[in-house]
Amino acid sequence: MKESGFTIYNNLTIHAPVERVFEAISEPRHLINWWPQRCTGNPELGGAYNFYFTPEYDWYGEVSQIEKPHSFYIKMTQADTDWDPTTFGFDLEEENGKTQVRFSHFNWPACNDHFKIASYCWAILLKGLKDYLERGDIVPFEKRS
């Protein structure tokens, strides 16, 4: 993926097979357990996604890269001004039944307060993804950062 602007990076290990991690980052029925309140989408190249958080944050993206079960990227197509030029994604590698997750969210236009808040929020949300897959924990939407 071509990167410009500013980028958020997070790496983590999830004690789950790569196929389960891939499903949790690409299937709407799993995404709603750790990220948006509601979600629709199709995990195929060019597939459209709707990430609904609240009426003010009803965002859309499109699958820009997919290689099951090793990479999944979404290019935002309708969000707020800072998110619109961005792409976020996951690169996954399984090692001994655990999955190494390399997350990036790039093409942020500025290293502003929104970028810094999103960086923090992604770290918290990815911890939620890890807890969802390892322990079955689902944090209620209103308590997610």
N, C-alpha and C positions, 0 to 999 in steps of 0.2 A: 504494500500500500504506500502511496506517495503521501508524505507528511509535509505540512508547512504550518506556520504559526506555532502555537503552544500545544503541549501534549501532557496528558495525565497518564502515568504508568502505575500499575499495581501488579505484583506477582504474589501468588499464594499457592499452597499445596492443599488439595482437597482429597480426603481419604475416601475416594469413590472411583469406580471405573470411568474411563474417558467417555464412554457412550452415555452414561447417566449425566455427567457434567454437561455434555453437548445438548442433551434434551433440556436440561434445566436452564440453559442460556438461550435456547432457540424456540422452544415450544411455549406458546401462550399459556397453556394450562399450568406450566411450571413457573414461568416468569411472574405470574401474579402472586406467587408465594414468597417472593423476595424483592420485587421491584415495583411495577405499576399496580394500580388498583384494578384495572381491567386491561386486557390486551387481546388483540387479534393479529394474526399474521401467518405467513406460510414460509417455512424455512427452505426456500429455493432461490436461486439467483434471480434477482429482480422482484422477489416477493415483497409485497407491501405489508407494513406493520403499523398498527395504531397502538400507541402507549398512552393510556388515559390515566391521569393522576387526579385531576380535578377539572371542572369546566374551564378554568383558566390555563390549564396545562394538559391539553388534549393534543398530543404530538404524533407525527408520522415520520416513518423512515422506510428505507428500502434496502433489502439485502444486496450488498455490493461485492461480497466475497463469501463463499461457502465451500468448505471441503470437509464433508462429514467423515469422522467425528473430530476433526482437528482444527478447524478455523471457522469463525462466524463473525461477519462484520456488517454493521448497519450504517448507511449514510442517511443522516437526518434530511428530511425533505420539507417538513413543516413543523417548526417549533418556535422558540423565541430567537431574537436576533443573534445571540451568542452561540446557540446550539445549531442553528441552521447550516452553517458551513462545515459542521463537524461530522466525523465518522468515529464510531466506537466499535471495539471488537475484542475477540478472544482467540488466542492461540493456545491449543491444548496438547499436552504430551503425557502419555501414560508411562509410569515407571513403577513396577512392582505393585500393581493394583491401586496406586495413587495417581492423581492427575495434577501435573504442574500447569497452572493457569497463568498466562501472561496477558494481562488486560491493557489496552491502550485506548485513549480517547483523544484524537488529534484534530488538527486544523482549527483550534480555538483562535479567534482573531486577536485576542488580547489576554494578557496575564492580569485580569482585573478581579474584582471581588467575586463575581459570578464564577469565574474559572477556579478560584481558590475554594469556594464553597462546594463546587461540583467535585473537586479533587477529594475533599474530606468526605462528602456524601458517597462517592463511589467506594471508598475504603470501607465505610460502614455497611453499605449494601452488599459488597462482596463478602464481608464477614457473615451477612445474612444468608447469602448463597451457600457458603461453606457449612453453616449450621443447619440449613435446610437439607443439604445432601448428606451430611454426616450424622445428624441427630433427628432429622424430621421436624425441626423447629420452624414454625411459621410465625413471623412477627406481624401482628395486625397492621394493615396499611397505615393507619393514622399514627403509628409509633415508629414508622421508618423515617430515617433522615433523608 
